[in-house]
Amino acid sequence: MSLQTLTRVRWPLAPLLVAAGHPPITVLAARIGVATRTISRWRHSGLADDQADRAAIALGLHPLNVWSDWHQV
């Protein structure tokens, strides 16, 4: 098992907010289908790969459209 496998990338929330057009947190949470508390957690600790993928898709985007280095992981 490589070190990269053990070290999981956490995707920052800021690019998702930009891609969504900077909506209020309550609106973003509703659009993605998560609780506002989840958005708050993402702000502090980032999104796991599966969370980032689902969030981008919920906004009608590919994760690569949100995080430009998505393909490098």
C-alpha positions as CSV (number, residue, x, y, z in Angstrom):
1,M,0.0,0.0,0.0
2,S,1.5,3.3,-1.0
3,L,1.6,6.5,1.1
4,Q,-0.7,8.2,-1.4
5,T,-3.3,5.5,-0.7
6,L,-3.1,6.1,3.0
7,T,-3.2,9.9,2.6
8,R,-6.6,10.8,1.4
9,V,-7.2,14.1,-0.4
10,R,-9.7,16.4,1.1
11,W,-11.2,18.8,-1.4
12,P,-11.7,22.4,-0.2
13,L,-15.2,23.8,-0.1
14,A,-14.3,27.2,-1.7
15,P,-14.2,26.0,-5.3
16,L,-17.6,24.4,-4.8
17,L,-19.1,27.6,-3.5
18,V,-17.6,29.5,-6.5
19,A,-19.0,26.9,-9.0
20,A,-22.4,27.1,-7.3
21,G,-22.4,31.0,-7.6
22,H,-21.8,31.7,-3.9
23,P,-25.3,30.8,-2.7
24,P,-26.2,31.1,1.0
25,I,-25.2,27.9,2.9
26,T,-28.8,26.9,3.4
27,V,-29.4,27.1,-0.4
28,L,-26.2,25.2,-1.2
29,A,-27.1,22.5,1.3
30,A,-30.6,22.1,-0.2
31,R,-29.3,22.0,-3.8
32,I,-26.8,19.3,-2.8
33,G,-29.2,17.4,-0.5
34,V,-27.2,17.6,2.7
35,A,-27.7,19.3,6.1
36,T,-26.3,22.8,6.7
37,R,-24.1,21.2,9.4
38,T,-22.5,19.1,6.7
39,I,-21.5,22.2,4.7
40,S,-20.1,23.7,7.9
41,R,-18.0,20.5,8.4
42,W,-16.8,20.7,4.8
43,R,-15.7,24.3,5.4
44,H,-13.4,23.2,8.2
45,S,-12.2,19.8,7.0
46,G,-12.9,19.6,3.2
47,L,-14.8,17.0,1.3
48,A,-13.8,13.4,0.8
49,D,-13.6,12.1,-2.8
50,D,-17.1,10.6,-2.7
51,Q,-18.6,13.7,-1.1
52,A,-17.0,16.0,-3.6
53,D,-18.1,13.8,-6.5
54,R,-21.8,13.7,-5.3
55,A,-21.8,17.4,-4.5
56,A,-20.5,18.4,-8.0
57,I,-22.9,16.1,-9.7
58,A,-25.8,17.4,-7.6
59,L,-24.9,20.9,-9.1
60,G,-24.9,19.5,-12.6
61,L,-21.1,19.5,-12.8
62,H,-18.2,17.1,-13.1
63,P,-15.8,17.3,-10.2
64,L,-13.1,18.4,-12.7
65,N,-15.2,21.5,-13.4
66,V,-15.0,22.4,-9.7
67,W,-11.5,21.2,-8.7
68,S,-9.1,21.5,-11.6
69,D,-6.6,19.0,-10.2
70,W,-9.3,16.3,-9.7
71,H,-7.7,14.1,-12.4
72,Q,-4.3,14.1,-10.7
73,V,-5.4,12.1,-7.7
